[in-house]
Amino acid sequence: MTTYTARAIEPAALAELRVADDAGRPCVPFVHEEGGDPLRCCLRPARAGERVALVSYAPLRRWAAATGAEPGAYDEQGPVFIHAEECRRPGGTDAYPFSRPGALRTLRRYGADGRIVGGRFLRIPEAATEAFDAAFAEAFADPEVALVHVRAVEYGCFHYEVRRDL
């Protein structure tokens, strides 16, 4: 079975978010005292003592701007944690980060026009990689699906994006 690629926020977008977020607010870094929150820049949990920022991010808007899609009302923004300074890109061993067994995720499917074309709820099992592989294979079996956003159900937070392999 194919393993799909969890995509972190792109470096150019991160550079912009570290100045002002997608809601137009300035970036306000702070020292994360406890750690644990998911960082979307490097797809790993924050460590205690790291400088991070909580910013508003519009992943579909940024993808649409690059592809010419028109997501209309599906263009939404929400909070994500990022490192306050440039960091290493993902390179860990987890195919699908933030995959704690028992956690709830929604996988939103979007078409090339930027509109939602479906979705799927996933309670992450012990065999997380296999479950995500199957969910992405199901999503991309539909030729209309161009990308999938993985979000936490509890807070609605964007975790990462997976795109159709070309």
N, C-alpha and C positions, 0 to 999 in steps of 0.2 A: 504494500500500500504506500502511496506517496505521502511524504511528509511535507507540509506546507510551511511557508516562512512567515513568522510573526515579524512585522515591520515596526521598528521604533520610529519616533518622530524624526524626520529628516534633519540633517545638520543646518541647512539654510533656514528652515522653519524655527529650529531651536534658537538660532542666533537672533531672529526677530522676536521670539517670545521672551528672550532674556532682556529685551529692551521694553517692549510693550506687548501685552497679550492680545488675543483675538477679540477682546471686548474693548480694547483701547486703553486699558489700565497699565500703569508702569509696573514692571517686575519688582517685587519686594522680597529679596532673599532673606532667609532666616536659618539658624542652626537647628536642625532636626534633633530634638532632645532624645527621643525614644527610638527612632528608626522604625522600619517596617512598612511604611507607605510605598506603593508601587511607583517607581520612577519610569516615565515613558520615554526618556532619552536613551536609557541603556537597558531597559527591560529587566530590572532587578529591584528588590526592596531597598529602600534607603537604610543606611546604617546610622546609628546614633552618632551625633556630632558632625554629620555632613551638612554642608550649606546647600539648601534646596530652595525652590520657589513653588508656590501654588499659583498656577496661571490658568486662564480661560483659553481653551483650545478648540478650534473648529476643524476637525479632520476632514470632513466631507467638503467643506468650503475650499480648503487648500487643494484637495485632490481635483475638485471641479475646475478650479482656476487653471490647473495644469493640463486638464483634458478637454476643456470646453463644455463640460456637462453643466446642466442647469438644475440643481437639486430643489429649487423653490423652497417650500416650507420645511423640507427635510434638512436644510442647512441649520444645524444646531451647534452650540458651543457648550462646553462644560469644563469643570475643573480637572486638572492633571498636575501631578508633581513632576518636576524636572530638576536636574542639578542646576545650581545657580551659575556655574561656570562650565565650560566645555568639558566633556567627559569621554570616556572610552565608549565606543559603539558596542552593541550587544555581541557577545561571543561566548556566552555560557553554554552549559550542556542541556538546558531545558529547551526543548523544541517550542513549547508553549508556556511562556512565563506566567507566574501568578496562578498556578494550577493546583491549588490546595484541594485535596479530596474533600468533597462535601460542599465546596463553594458553588454558588449559583452564577451562571453566565447566560447571557443572551447573545446569539450570533445573528446580527442584522445583515441581510443581504441587500446589496444595491446594484442596480443596473448601470449601464454605460451612460445613461442620461442623468444619473444621480438620484433616482427615485428608489424607494424601498420596494423590493420585489419578493420579500419574504423574510422569514426569520426562524430561529430555533432556540428553544430553551435547553440548557445543559446543566445538569447537576454533575459536577466533576467526580468521576469514580477514581478508584485507586489506579487503574490503568488509564491515566489522563491522556497520554500521547495518543493511544489508540482511539480513544473517544473523540478527541479533537480531529484526528485524521479522518475518521468516519464522518463527522459532522461537516468538515470542509469538502470531502469528496461528494457528499450529498448536495451541498450548496453549489459547487461548481459543476455538478452534473447538469444543472439548469444552464443552458447557453446564455440566458439573459444576465446571469450574475457576473459582475465585473470585479467586485470586491466584497469583503465581509468585515464588519467591525465586531470585535469581541468587547463586550461590556459587562461590568459587574451588575447583577440584578439589584443588590442591596442599595447601592448608591447611584446606579446608572452611569458610573464612570467608564469612560473609554479606556480600554487597556492596550489594544493594538489592532492593527489592520492586517488582513491577508488578501493579496490580490491574485487574480487568475494568472497562472503561468502562461506566457505567450510562446 
